[in-house]
């Protein structure tokens, strides 16, 4: 009497179906892995872009503070400030352009433009307009 486990090989049709199921499973696992890798790459790019936007906003805040402190010494001058990547704790350099124009007799209209990196297709650029008024020669009032 023959035992069922004594057969050395499965029939050819069964071997082909097992091979097909194995390949289909590998294909599904590969697609899932590719989707996960793609999601990780997109998430990383989004995080880097958000970091760069926050850096540019911080640069705008610092430039506005600089203009306000320079106003205490006298009328501010227009200036362009180039920052190295190490100066802004980032991966790209940045540029700040400050323009100052008188607005009537008791105010200055200040425009601050910050960009990181300064040139290129992926540059993040933000602009801030500030109106700084003076009540007297020693005190100042700010209105956006």
C-alpha positions in Angstrom: 0.0 0.0 0.0 1.4 3.4 -0.9 1.6 6.2 1.5 0.5 9.7 0.4 3.7 11.3 1.5 5.8 9.0 -0.6 5.1 10.8 -3.8 8.3 12.7 -4.8 6.8 15.5 -6.8 3.4 17.3 -7.3 1.7 17.2 -10.6 2.9 19.9 -13.1 -0.4 21.8 -13.0 -0.1 22.2 -9.2 3.5 23.4 -9.5 2.5 26.1 -12.0 -0.3 27.4 -9.8 2.0 27.6 -6.7 4.5 29.5 -8.8 1.8 32.0 -10.0 0.5 32.6 -6.4 4.1 33.2 -5.2 4.8 35.7 -8.0 1.5 37.5 -7.4 2.2 37.8 -3.7 5.7 39.2 -4.4 4.2 41.7 -6.8 1.7 42.9 -4.2 4.4 43.2 -1.5 6.6 45.1 -4.0 3.8 47.6 -4.8 3.1 48.1 -1.1 6.8 48.8 -0.4 7.0 51.2 -3.4 3.9 53.1 -2.1 5.5 53.4 1.4 8.8 54.6 0.0 7.0 57.2 -2.2 5.0 58.4 0.9 8.1 58.8 2.9 9.8 60.8 0.1 6.8 63.1 -0.3 6.6 63.6 3.5 10.3 64.5 3.7 10.0 67.0 0.9 6.9 68.6 2.6 8.8 68.8 5.9 11.8 70.5 4.3 9.6 73.0 2.5 7.8 73.8 5.8 11.1 74.2 7.5 12.3 76.6 4.8 9.1 78.7 5.1 9.6 79.0 8.8 13.2 80.0 8.3 12.2 82.8 5.9 9.5 84.0 8.4 12.2 84.1 11.1 14.5 86.1 8.8 11.6 88.6 8.2 11.1 89.0 11.9 14.8 89.6 12.5 15.1 92.1 9.6 12.1 94.0 11.0 13.7 94.1 14.4 16.9 95.4 12.8 15.0 98.2 11.0 13.3 99.2 14.2 16.5 99.4 16.2 18.2 101.3 13.4 15.4 103.8 13.4 16.3 104.8 16.9 19.6 106.0 15.6 18.2 107.9 12.7 16.5 107.4 9.3 17.2 103.8 8.1 18.9 103.2 4.8 17.9 100.6 2.2 20.1 97.6 2.4 20.7 94.1 1.0 21.9 91.4 3.4 23.3 88.1 2.1 23.3 85.3 4.6 25.3 82.2 4.3 23.6 78.8 5.0 25.6 78.5 8.3 24.2 81.9 9.4 20.6 80.8 9.1 21.1 77.2 10.3 19.8 75.9 7.0 20.8 74.1 3.9 20.6 77.2 1.7 21.8 80.8 1.8 19.3 83.6 2.1 19.0 87.2 0.9 17.1 90.0 2.6 16.3 93.3 0.8 15.1 96.2 2.8 13.7 99.4 1.2 12.7 102.4 3.2 10.5 105.3 1.9 9.1 108.3 3.7 5.3 108.2 4.0 4.2 111.7 4.8 5.9 113.7 7.5 5.8 111.3 10.5 6.2 107.8 9.1 8.4 105.4 7.2 7.1 102.7 4.8 9.4 99.7 5.1 9.3 96.8 2.7 11.3 93.7 3.6 11.7 90.8 1.1 13.4 87.6 2.2 14.3 84.7 -0.1 15.9 81.4 0.6 17.8 80.4 -1.5 18.1 83.8 -3.1 18.0 82.5 -6.7 16.6 79.4 -8.3 13.4 77.6 -9.1 12.7 76.4 -5.6 13.2 79.7 -3.9 10.8 80.6 -1.1 10.1 84.3 -1.1 8.1 86.3 1.5 7.4 90.1 1.6 6.4 92.2 4.6 5.3 95.8 4.5 5.5 97.8 7.7 4.5 101.4 8.4 6.4 102.9 11.3 5.1 106.2 12.7 6.7 108.7 15.0 4.9 110.7 17.6 8.0 112.6 18.6 11.7 112.4 18.0 12.2 110.0 20.9 9.1 107.6 20.8 7.7 105.6 18.0 4.4 103.9 17.2 3.9 101.1 14.8 0.8 100.2 12.7 0.7 97.4 10.2 
